[in-house]
Amino acid sequence: MQPRLQIVTPDFAQHPLDAEGLRSRVDKAVDDHLAHQADVLDQVGEDLAPLMDALADLLRGGKRLRPAFCYWGWRGAGGADDQPIVTVAASLELFQAAALIHDDVMDASDSRRGRPSLHRQVSALHRRHGWLGSPEDFGVAGAILAGDLCLSWCDEMYAGSGLPPADLLRGRAVFDRMRTELMCGQYLDMLESAQSSTTVERARHVILYKSAKYSVAQPLLLGGTLAGAGADLLSTYDSYGRALGEAFQLRDDVLGVFGDPSTTGKPAGDDLREGKRTVLVALTLERCSPAEAAQVRAGLGDPRLGADGVEALREVMVSSGALAEVERMIASLSATASAALAGVPEPARTVLGDLVLAATARTG
């Protein structure tokens, strides 16, 4: 049996990322915004309280990586440390929540961050009360609406951050493009899963738009653009962000198959049951024998795939050399990201360098 991979989750209270108290400040900005929205929902009706509680619970999790990239993109471009940029950065957590909620609906995922996914929570609410109709349909509809709420709140938080209107207008094109491209990337990911085969090239294209740009590059570009960064620095951010963003997603894909559920917050092998056409899967199908390829295709996307089936597919991924190749790609992309930081001013350069390790590190 192959050992599971373990991610090293940084202690952000001690990590250089939090040198200016960033994580706690982002947490507070999110909490304050949710408190405001809870008051709005209370005025609509008390029946919305369980939905609000589920959203607040989801938003308490996460490493706050996207806000960090936005904030340090701002600081690297000479922006001052003040609350409005923290609020803008925190608004990305609302968008991330929307993406996670909708992604879990599309993938029929049972869990997120170690708890039932939001559509499962809403289904359970329906079931407990014995309401009419299908609990599953009610859960899906409720989650879609909850995700839509987060999308709306993200925009509201950005616009109400307190940055000067001219700065917000300058950043708006990046902010809007980021959201559009993520939705397109989600569609491409869904399309890949619906097809009988994939290629490494296509899988990497999906990564670029579903994760790499949205997770790292565009938050950095947003922060830099808001601060008035020049073309050279923005180009540096883009090079760093694309490389690190892809490495980050490749690591996530490995953890989706080999990760420890206590670390990932999802059952082991869930990505296989969901039929995700990742780079790891594409490389495995390219490199394994025809019999092994048939085995992988039979298991991929099977919601009933058990522990033995997951382990069998893991063994093919290891023996074919696909896992080792993905690890090589992660190392190469991480090195590219680190090298791109040479011209970024301090203290942003050091923190962004540390984030290369924080986003991709593992022990095995």
C-alpha positions in Angstrom: 0.0 0.0 0.0 1.3 3.4 -1.0 1.7 5.9 1.9 -0.7 8.8 1.8 0.8 12.2 1.1 0.6 14.8 3.8 0.3 18.5 3.2 2.2 20.8 5.5 -0.3 23.4 6.5 1.5 26.5 7.7 0.6 27.9 11.1 -0.4 31.3 9.8 -0.3 32.8 13.3 3.5 32.3 13.2 4.1 32.4 9.4 5.7 35.5 7.9 2.4 35.9 5.9 0.9 37.2 9.2 3.7 39.7 9.9 1.1 42.4 9.7 -1.7 40.4 11.3 -3.2 39.8 7.9 -5.1 36.6 8.5 -6.8 37.9 11.7 -7.7 41.1 9.9 -9.2 39.2 6.9 -11.1 37.0 9.3 -12.5 40.1 11.0 -13.4 41.8 7.7 -15.3 38.7 6.6 -17.0 38.3 10.0 -18.1 42.0 10.0 -19.5 41.7 6.5 -21.4 38.5 7.4 -22.8 40.2 10.5 -24.1 43.0 8.3 -25.7 40.5 5.9 -27.2 38.5 8.8 -29.1 41.6 9.8 -30.3 42.0 6.2 -31.5 38.3 6.1 -33.1 38.6 9.5 -35.3 41.5 8.2 -36.4 39.2 5.3 -37.4 36.4 7.7 -36.2 34.1 10.4 -36.4 31.1 8.1 -33.1 32.2 6.5 -31.2 31.8 9.7 -30.1 28.2 9.0 -28.8 29.2 5.6 -26.9 32.1 7.1 -25.4 29.8 9.7 -24.2 27.3 7.1 -22.6 30.1 5.1 -20.9 31.6 8.1 -19.6 28.2 9.1 -18.1 27.6 5.6 -16.5 31.0 5.6 -14.7 30.4 8.9 -12.5 27.8 7.1 -9.7 28.2 4.5 -6.1 29.4 4.6 -7.0 32.9 3.2 -4.4 32.5 0.4 -6.2 34.5 -2.2 -6.6 37.6 0.1 -2.9 37.2 0.9 -1.9 37.3 -2.7 -4.1 40.4 -3.3 -2.7 42.2 -0.2 0.9 41.4 -1.0 0.4 42.4 -4.7 -0.7 45.8 -3.3 2.2 46.1 -0.9 4.7 45.0 -3.6 3.5 47.9 -5.7 4.0 50.4 -3.0 0.5 50.4 -1.5 0.3 51.3 2.2 -0.9 48.9 4.9 -4.4 50.0 5.6 -7.9 48.6 6.2 -9.5 49.2 2.8 -7.1 46.9 0.9 -7.7 44.3 3.6 -11.4 44.6 2.9 -10.9 44.2 -0.9 -8.7 41.2 -0.3 -11.3 39.7 2.1 -14.0 40.1 -0.6 -12.2 37.3 -2.5 -13.2 34.9 0.3 -16.9 35.5 -0.6 -16.2 34.7 -4.2 -14.2 31.6 -3.1 -17.2 30.5 -1.0 -19.5 30.8 -4.0 -17.1 28.8 -6.2 -16.8 26.0 -3.6 -20.6 25.8 -3.0 -21.3 25.6 -6.7 -18.4 23.2 -7.3 -19.7 20.8 -4.6 -23.2 20.9 -6.2 -21.7 20.1 -9.7 -19.5 17.3 -8.3 -22.2 16.0 -5.9 -19.6 16.2 -3.1 -20.7 15.1 0.3 -18.2 17.1 2.3 -16.1 20.3 2.4 -13.5 21.3 4.9 -14.3 18.3 7.1 -18.1 19.0 7.3 -21.1 18.2 5.1 -21.1 20.3 2.0 -23.7 23.1 2.0 -26.2 21.3 -0.3 -26.1 18.3 2.0 -26.7 20.5 5.0 -29.8 22.1 3.3 -31.0 18.7 2.3 -30.7 17.5 5.9 -32.7 20.5 7.1 -35.5 19.6 4.7 -35.4 16.0 5.9 -35.5 16.9 9.6 -38.6 19.0 9.1 -40.4 16.5 6.9 -41.1 19.2 4.2 -42.8 18.3 0.9 -40.8 17.3 -2.2 -37.3 15.9 -2.6 -34.7 16.8 0.1 -32.0 16.4 -2.5 -33.6 18.8 -5.0 -34.2 21.3 -2.2 -30.6 21.1 -1.0 -29.2 21.7 -4.5 -31.6 24.7 -5.1 -30.7 26.1 -1.7 -27.0 25.8 -2.3 -27.2 27.4 -5.7 -29.0 30.4 -4.1 -26.4 30.5 -1.3 -23.6 30.6 -3.8 -25.4 33.4 -5.6 -25.7 35.3 -2.4 -21.9 35.0 -1.9 -21.3 36.3 -5.4 -23.5 39.3 -4.7 -21.8 40.0 -1.3 -18.4 39.7 -2.9 -19.2 42.6 -5.2 -20.8 44.6 -2.4 -17.7 44.2 -0.2 -15.4 45.2 -3.0 -17.4 48.3 -3.8 -17.8 49.3 -0.1 -14.1 48.7 0.9 -13.3 52.3 1.3 -10.7 52.6 -1.4 -11.0 55.7 -3.6 -13.4 55.3 -6.4 -10.7 55.9 -9.0 -8.6 53.0 -7.6 -11.7 50.7 -7.5 -12.5 51.5 -11.1 -8.9 50.8 -12.1 -9.1 47.4 -10.5 -12.6 46.5 -11.7 -11.5 45.0 -15.0 -9.2 42.5 -13.2 -11.9 41.8 -10.6 -14.5 41.1 -13.3 -12.3 39.1 -15.6 -11.2 36.9 -12.7 -14.8 36.0 -11.9 -15.7 35.4 -15.6 -12.6 33.2 -16.2 -13.3 31.1 -13.2 -16.8 30.3 -14.4 -15.4 29.4 -17.8 -12.8 27.2 -16.2 -15.5 25.4 -14.1 -17.4 24.7 -17.4 -14.3 23.4 -19.0 -13.6 21.1 -16.0 -17.2 19.8 -16.2 -16.8 19.3 -20.0 -13.6 17.3 -19.5 -15.3 15.0 -17.0 -18.1 14.4 -19.4 -15.7 13.2 -22.2 -14.2 9.7 -22.5 -10.6 10.8 -22.5 -8.4 13.8 -21.8 -4.8 14.9 -22.6 -2.2 16.5 -20.4 -2.5 19.7 -22.6 -6.2 19.9 -22.1 -6.0 19.2 -18.4 -3.4 22.0 -17.9 -5.6 24.4 -19.9 -8.4 23.7 -17.4 -6.0 24.3 -14.5 -5.0 27.6 -15.9 -8.6 29.0 -15.9 -10.2 27.0 -13.1 -7.4 27.5 -10.5 -4.0 29.0 -11.5 -5.1 32.4 -12.5 -7.9 32.7 -10.0 -5.9 31.4 -7.0 -2.7 33.3 -7.4 -2.2 35.4 -10.6 -5.4 37.4 -10.6 -5.4 38.3 -6.9 -1.8 39.5 -7.2 -2.8 41.5 -10.4 -5.8 42.9 -8.6 -3.7 44.1 -5.7 -1.0 45.5 -7.9 -3.5 47.2 -10.3 -5.3 48.8 -7.4 -2.0 50.3 -6.2 -1.1 51.6 -9.6 1.7 49.1 -10.4 3.6 49.5 -13.7 3.6 47.0 -16.6 6.9 45.4 -15.6 5.7 44.5 -12.1 2.3 43.3 -13.3 4.1 41.1 -15.8 6.2 39.7 -13.0 3.1 39.0 -10.9 1.5 37.2 -13.9 4.6 35.0 -14.5 4.8 34.1 -10.8 1.1 33.6 -10.4 0.6 31.3 -13.3 3.5 29.1 -12.4 2.6 28.9 -8.7 -1.1 28.7 -9.4 -0.6 25.6 -11.6 1.8 24.0 -9.0 -0.8 24.7 -6.3 -3.6 22.9 -8.3 -1.3 20.0 -9.2 -0.6 19.5 -5.5 -4.4 19.7 -4.8 -5.0 17.1 -7.5 -2.4 14.8 -5.9 -4.0 15.2 -2.5 -7.4 14.5 -4.0 -6.2 10.9 -4.6 -3.4 10.3 -2.1 -4.3 12.9 0.7 -5.2 12.2 4.3 -8.9 13.1 4.8 -8.0 14.7 8.2 -5.9 17.2 6.2 -7.9 17.6 3.0 -11.4 17.6 4.7 -12.7 15.3 2.0 -12.9 11.4 1.8 -9.8 9.8 0.3 -10.2 9.2 -3.4 -13.1 11.6 -3.8 -11.6 13.1 -6.9 -11.6 9.6 -8.5 -15.2 9.0 -7.6 -16.1 12.4 -9.1 -14.3 11.6 -12.3 -12.0 14.6 -12.3 -9.8 14.6 -15.4 -6.7 15.9 -13.8 -3.1 16.0 -15.1 -2.4 13.1 -12.8 -5.1 11.1 -14.5 -4.1 12.1 -18.0 -0.5 11.2 -17.4 -1.5 7.8 -15.9 -3.6 7.0 -19.0 -0.7 8.0 -21.3 1.9 5.9 -19.5 0.1 2.7 -18.2 -0.7 -0.5 -20.0 -3.9 -1.0 -22.0 -5.3 -3.3 -19.3 -4.4 -0.7 -16.6 -6.0 2.1 -18.6 -9.2 0.1 -18.8 -9.1 -0.3 -15.1 -8.6 3.4 -14.5 -11.4 4.3 -16.9 -13.7 1.8 -15.2 -13.1 3.3 -11.7 -13.0 6.9 -12.7 -16.3 8.6 -12.0 -17.8 5.6 -10.2 -19.5 7.0 -7.1 -19.4 3.5 -5.5 -15.6 3.1 -5.8 -14.5 1.7 -2.5 -11.2 1.8 -0.6 -9.8 -1.2 -2.5 -10.7 0.3 -5.8 -9.1 3.6 -4.8 -5.9 1.8 -3.7 -5.8 -0.1 -7.0 -5.9 3.1 -9.0 -3.3 4.7 -6.8 -1.0 1.8 -7.5 -1.3 2.3 -11.3 -0.6 6.0 -10.8 2.6 5.2 -9.0 3.8 2.3 -11.1 3.2 4.2 -14.4 5.4 7.0 -13.2 2.6 9.5 -13.4 2.8 10.6 -9.7 6.5 11.1 -10.0 6.1 13.2 -13.1 3.5 15.4 -11.4 5.9 15.9 -8.5 8.6 16.9 -11.0 6.2 19.4 -12.6 5.3 20.9 -9.1 9.0 21.3 -8.3 9.8 22.9 -11.7 6.8 25.3 -11.5 7.7 26.3 -8.0 11.3 27.1 -9.0 9.9 29.2 -11.9 7.7 31.1 -9.5 10.5 31.7 -7.0 12.8 33.0 -9.7 10.2 35.4 -11.0 10.3 37.3 -7.7 13.8 38.9 -8.2 12.5 42.3 -9.0 9.7 42.5 -6.4 10.4 45.0 -3.5 10.6 43.9 0.1 8.8 42.9 2.2 6.5 41.5 -0.5 9.3 39.5 -2.1 10.0 37.5 1.1 6.4 36.7 1.8 5.6 35.7 -1.7 8.7 33.5 -1.7 7.4 31.8 1.5 4.0 31.3 -0.1 5.6 29.1 -2.8 6.4 26.6 -0.1 3.1 27.2 1.8 1.0 26.5 -1.3 2.9 23.4 -2.6 4.8 21.7 0.3 4.2 18.1 1.4 5.8 15.3 3.4 5.4 11.7 2.3 
